[in-house]
Amino acid sequence: MKKIAAFTPYFTEEEAGQVRAAFLAAGALEGDASVSDFIVRGTMREVKRLQRRHNQGRAWDPVPAGALRRGQRTKDEIRHRNEGT
């Protein structure tokens, strides 16, 4: 069994509500046993799309845990994101 790496995505309340609703409505039909399965499946679909678009379809070299910025968005990032919606 592969070791599980933990991530904590930060969703707005509205986004989280939609994630839960989509999982409850279609997760079992799509083969997802948990909301984590649902999120992983969607995330990996996007990773594969980005690999095709930006890396000639190849997997990137893994990035070790701890190499990314931690925590929630800054107030400026939240403001900028909200201006785009």
N, C-alpha and C positions, 0 to 999 in steps of 0.2 A: 504494500500500500504506500502511495506517495505521501510525503509529509505535507501537511496543510499549512499554508502561509496565511496569516490573517491581515485583512485590510478592513478599514472602517470608512466606507463612503459616507459623505455628508450630503443628505438630500434636504431640500426645503420640505416643510410640512406638506405642501401640495404635491411635490414630487413623490414623497414617501407614501402618501395616500394613493397615488396612481400606481405605484409599484405594488403595493398590497392588493389593490383592486384587480390589477392585471393578473397577479399570481393567483388570487382566489378564483377569478373567472376562467383562466386558461392554463394555469401552471400544470395541473394534473393532466390535462389533455395534451400538453406538450412534453410530458414526461418528467416534470420537475417535482421532486419529493419535498422540497423546502423552498422558502423564499431565497435562501442562499444559492441553491441550485439554479433558480431562475436568474438571479443577478449574475452568477458566474457564466451561465450560458450566453446571456446577452452581451456581457463584457467580452468574452472570447470571440464572439461573432464580430464585434467591432475591432478587436485586435487583428483578426485575420483580414478584415477589410483594409485596415491601415497597412498591414504588411504587403498586401497586393498593390496598394496605391503608392506606397512610399519606400518599399524595400524589395522590389522585384519578386514579391511573393514569398520571400524567405523570412524565417523567424529571426528576430533580433537576438543578439547576445543577451543573456539574462542580466538584470541589474540587481545587485544584492540588496537585501533588506537593510533599511537605514540610510540608503543613498538618496531617497526622495525627501522633499520637505514634508514635515508632519503638520497636522492640525487643520483647522478650518480655514476658510478663505478670510483674507483681510477685509476690513470695512470697505476699502477702495475696490477690491475685487467683487464684493457683493454688490456695491453700487453700480459698477460697470456691467455686471451680469444682468442686474435688474433693468438697466437702461436698454439692453438689447432685446428684452421681451415685450 
